[in-house]
Structures are given as C-alpha cells and as structure tokens.
Amino acid sequence: MEVIARVIPIGIKASDGSIFPRKVVVEYLESDAYRSRMASRTCLGGVTHGNRDDKINKYEIVPAVDHMLLNQNITHYVSKMWIDGDWLYAHLHIFPPDIFEGTPNAQWIRLIRALLAQNIEIPVSAVVIGQWQNNVCTQIKDIIGVDFTLDPGFEGARVILQNHGAKINTFSKKNKRIYL
C-alpha cells in the first residue's frame, strides 16, 4: 500500500513554535544525506514517536533511533520527498503485514492499513535532525523518519492520498505532474 502525506509546512510555525524555511528544506532535498536516506530506504516510520524517546530507553548503549527495531514498530518507509506549494510531501510505502507475521510489526501494520482502508487521514510527524536558532531551523542535517501520530507538530500534516495497489499519480493545482 502506498500513501502520500503532507509532512512539514514551509515557513509556518509548528505547535512547538519551530519553523522550517523553504531554503533549508530545498537544501536538504538536494543533499547527499537525503539521497543516501532514500536510496537505502532507511527513512522509516512507525506508530508514534514513542519508539524514538531516550527517556524510555531500556538499554544504555542503544540509541533512541534503534528502539524501532527493538520494539518491532516499523510500518513503512519513505521513498521520496518533494515540495509542492508550501508543504513538504512524502511518499510512504506501508509494508505488507505477512512479511512480519508473528511480530508486533505485523500488528502495527494491520492497524495502520485498517485505518487507511476506512479513509482515515492519519496525521504524521517527521523526525528531523537539524540546527536551530530561535525556533527557526537553519539546517536540516537529516530526516530519519515520518511517523503516524494523532498529535502532529503541524496542523494539516497527514495522509492525503492513498492507493491500495496501483501506482499513485499526483498533480499540483496547476496540473503539473510533480510525482509519478
């Protein structure tokens, strides 16, 4: 299953006051870090950011980013990100649950697929590593994931288009193809 999500608005304050200027987002999309992350399919997501929190880290030597592996809460990967208008979008590929049969991953994937099958526009939130100055992002070093959450940092950050099988074609308001 494939879905497209609006992830980060450009130049608009998040609920925590953070802002991502267009120049900073464009620079990230043109970076080696972005190209490497997309090529390796390691921009992964799961259900909530809970698996990325060092405060609940049971293992001292395991970084928070690896909690997704330990807790078996990986539901999808991001294959592409792009800007259209004032939003950063992402193409998410939801894994088939049968490849994780018998693991918590399968349960989380079934949950997400069931919600999406009911046309629920699940909110999303990006996991951004960056440099900040007064709540303004001055550099995105990496976007390591996009998670499903009912408490997104940005109003309107959510799944907006889905397809249960065939390829998704998306067009901007000007009927200009932005992703195929």
C-alpha positions, 0 to 999 in steps of 0.5 A: 500500500502506498500513501502520500502525506503532507509532512512539514509546512514551509515557513509556518510555525509548528505547535512547538513554535519551530519553523522550517524555511523553504531554503533549508528544506530545498537544501536538504532535498538536494543533499547527499544525506537525503539521497543516501536516506532514500536510496537505502530506504532507511527513512522509516516510520512507525506508530508514534514517536514513542519508539524514538524517546531516550527517556524510555530507553531500556538499554544504555548503549542503544540509541533512541533511533534503534528502539524501532527495531527493538520494539518491532514498530516499523510500518513503512518507509519513505521513498521520496520527498518533494515540495509542492506549494508550501508543504513538504510531501512524502511518499510512504510505502506501508509494508505488507503485514505477512512479511512480519507475521508473528511480530508486533510489526505485523500488528502495527501494520494491520492497524495502520492499513485498517485505518487507511482502508476506512479513509482515515487521514492519519496525521504524521510527524517527521523526525528531523535532525537539524540546527536551530536558532530561535525556533527557526531551523537553519539546517536540516542535517537529516530526516530519519523518519515520518511517523503516524501520530494523532498529535502532529507538530503541524496542523494539516500534516497527514495522509492525503492520498492513498492507493491500495495497489496501483501506482499513485499519480499526483498533480499540483493545482496547476496540473503539473505532474510533480510525482509519478 
